[in-house]
Amino acid sequence: MNKVEAIIRPERLSIVVSALAEEGFHGLNVSHVTGRGEQRGIAYVGRAGQSYVVDMLPKVKLEIVVRDHDTQRVIDTIITAARTGEVGDGKIFVIPVANAIRVRTGENGDVAL
């Protein structure tokens, strides 16, 4: 099993969730986070010509645990749905998961997913 964590643009969340659901992946967690990467924030000019830099931008972290053989399909789905082609589209991290346990039944391993 693997945990796929994706940091994406907030405005792409519904598109990504819908795309994952179409592929049969319904169980996931979403957190609203702030952060920065290569984009290093944005600069804009406010009133009276004063310049501001916002270096921590709003992002969404999506977490989904999947069977090993589904990992690449989830990654491909997220990339296709989240990509705008602009700096700041996000990152995906894959983390091995040793076990998963369904609290209600006590089932563990792949069947608990």
N, C-alpha and C positions, 0 to 999 in steps of 0.2 A: 504494500500500500504506500501511497505517496500523498503528501499534503501539497496542494498547489496554492500558493499565495500570489495574488496578482494585485499590483498597485496600478490603478487606472484613473482616468479622468472621471469626475462625478457625472458629467453629462452623458457618458457612455454606459453607465451602469445598467439601465433598463435594456439596452440593446444586447449587452453581454449576458445578462440573466436570461433573456428570451432565447438567445442563441444556445446557451447551455441547456435550457429546458427542451428545446427542439431536438437536441442530441440525447436526451434522456437523463440529464444530470440536474436533479431538482434540489438536493440537499446542499446548502452552502451557508456561510456566514458572511455578513457584510459589516464593516466598520468604517466610519467616517474618520479620516486621519488628516494630518497636515504634514508636509515634508517638502524636500527638494532633492533634486538630482542634478544631472547635467544642465538642466534648464536654469538652475540657480535663481529662480524667482523671476519676477517681472518688474519693469520700471515703467512708471507712467507720470505724466505731468498733471498736477492738480490745479486748483484755482490759483490765480495770480502767478502762474508759471512755475510754481514750486514743484520740484521733482521728488517722487517717492519711490522707494524700492520695497517690494513685498517679496521676501525671500523664502517664506514658508507658505506653500500653496495648498489649497484644499484638494485632497485626493480621496479615493475610496479603496479600501483593502478588502479583497474578496478571498475567502478561504474555502477550499473544497478538498475533501479527502476521497481519493479514488483508488480503484484496483490498479496494480502495476500496468496491466495491458490497456487501461483507459487513459493513462497519464498524457500521452502525446496527443490524443484526440481532444482532451480538455484544453491543453495548451494551444493547439491549432485553432480551436473554436474561440478562445479568448482573444488571441492575436487578431484573427479575422474581424471579430466584432468590435474590438477596442481601438484598432489602428485608425488614426487620422492622417498619418504621414508627417505630423508636426512633432517638434521637440516637446517632450512632456507627456507622451502617450503612455508611459509607465514601464514597469518591470514585472517579470514573473520569476518566482522562486519555487523550486521543487525540493521538498524536505521528506526524507524517508520516515515512515510511521511504523513503529514496531507492532502496535496492536490497536484495535478499536473494540470497545465493549458497548453494547446496547444496554442501557440502564434498565429498561422495562423488562427484558427477557434474560439478560445475562449472556446472550450470544456474543461471541467474539470473533475476531478476524474478518475476512471478507464478507461473511454473512451478516455482520453487524452494520455494514454500510447500507 
